[in-house]
C-alpha cells in the first residue's frame, strides 16, 4: 500500500494532459484579453454597454486575473509534477466556471 505522502508527491501520468488543457485555456484567456484590450475583438454597442464601466480594458484585465493567471499556474504546476497540481487545477476550474456564469450577467 502506498502512503498518502508518497501518493501526493508521486508523478501522475495524467499531469501532462492536465498541464496541456490548463495551458490551452490560459493561452486562450490571454489571447482574448489582448483582443479585447486592443479592440481587435469588436463588440456590439449593447454588449459593450453591459461591461463593467463599459470598458473593454477592464474586462480584459478581469479575464486575465480570474482565468488566465490561475490556469497558467495550474499548467506550470502540472508540467513540473508538483503535488498540488490537482487542487490548483480544481480552483482554476471553479474560477473558470464562475467566469462563465457571471459573464452573461
DATAPE-V238090 format. One record per backbone hydrogen bond with DSSP energy under -1.0 kcal/mol. CO is the residue of the C=O (numbers start at 1). NH is the residue of the N-H. If there is no record, write none. Layout:
co: (CO:CO)
nh: (NH:NH)
This chain:
co: (3:4:5:6:12:14:15:16:17:18:19:20:21:22:23:24:25:26:27:28:29:30:31:32:33:34:35:35:44:45:51:52:55:56:57:58:59:60:61:62:63:63:64:67:68:69:70:71:72:73:74:75:76:77:82:84:85:86:87:88:89:90:91:92:93:94:95:96:97:98:99)
nh: (7:8:9:10:15:18:19:20:21:22:23:24:25:26:27:28:29:30:31:32:33:34:35:36:37:38:39:41:48:49:54:55:59:60:61:62:63:64:65:66:67:68:69:71:72:73:74:75:76:77:78:79:80:82:85:88:89:90:91:92:93:94:95:96:97:98:99:100:101:102:103)
